[in-house]
Amino acid sequence: MYFPNATVFASTVPRSELARLTVTRRVRQFFGPRSTTQTELGPIDVQIIGNIAIASYSYSFRGTEVKSDGVSVQHEIPSGRATHIFQLDDNGKLRILHEHLSSGEPPKANTTVEI
């Protein structure tokens, strides 16, 4: 879904990183057998400029990450914002060129916005 050189701003990394690295980390973090996720999306606004599409929306996220030692970590983003920039690749497939996710408010007690 991403261009090979797509970048992502992760909340726990002070700089952008390759999207494929972020995806690998999130799969390990939230798609284990005991981990859970729940999301709600707001309306998605799409702007098209030439062969680029920019999608922006609000969201809420709740997740339970179960680490390898059995410790459970709660993640919550009650008021998230997201932007994705899409472009057609050389084969005509829509790919994510860049994305940015952020939280509109600080984490709640005993949770983290570490997404």
N, C-alpha and C positions, 0 to 999 in steps of 0.2 A: 504494500500500500504506500510505501515511501519511496522517493527517489533514493538511489544509493548514497548520495551525498547530502540528504536532508538533515536539518538540524532541529533539535528540540531543546527548550529551556526546562530543565528539571528543577524542582524546588530545593533539592538537596545538593545541587551542584552549582558552584558560583559562576559557571559559564555555560554556553550552549554545548551540546554534545551530539554525536551522530545518533539519528533516530533509531537505528537498528540496535544500538547499545541500550537505549532507554526501553525499547520494546522487550528485549531479552530480560532486563531487570524486572520489569513490571509483570511479565509472565511468571517468573520465578516467585515474585512477591505476592501476587493476588490470585493465581490460578492453581495453587496447591490443593490437595484433596480436602483440607479442613478450612481453607480460607474462603471468605465470602465477600461479595461486592453488591452494592445497590446504588443505582444512579437514576436521576431524573433530569431530563433535558427541558430547557425552555425553548421558545421559538428560535428557529435557525434563520439568520439573515444571510443571504448569499448575494455577493456583488460579482459581476463578471466583467473583466477588463481584458479584451483580446482573448488569448488562450489560457488566461489565469482566472481562477475563481477563488474568492475569499469568503469563507464561512465563519460567522461569529455567533455565539450563543452563550446563554447562562446554563449552569448545571448545579446539581448537588450530588455529593458522593459520600457514601459510607462504605467502609471496608474493614474487614478483620483479617489481618495478616497473621498466620501462624508460622512462627519461625521453626527452624529445624530442631531447636531444643525444647519445643512445645510452648514457648512463651507466646502469648497472644497480644498483638498490638492493634489498637483501634485507630483508624484514620477517618477523619471527617472533614469535608469541605461543604459547609452549608450554603455558601454563596460563591460558587466558582464561576469563572469566565474563561472562555476558550476562543481561540482564533486558529483556523487552519487555512493554509494557502495551498491550492491545488493547481497542477499544471498537467497538460497532456504530455506523455513521454513520446519517444520516437515511434512507438508501436500504436499510438492512439489511446493508450490506457491512462486513466486519470490517476495521478500519483500525488501524495502529500509532499510538498516541497518544504514546508515549514509549519510548525504549530507552536502555540504558546498557551499554557494553562496557568491560571492564577486564582488565588482566593481573595474574595472581597472582604473577608473578616478574619481575625485571628482564630486559631484552633480553640475548641472547647476543652474544658478540664479533662485530663486523662486521655486526650486524643492528640493526633498530630496531623498536619496537612502535608506530611512528607510523601508527596506523590510524584 
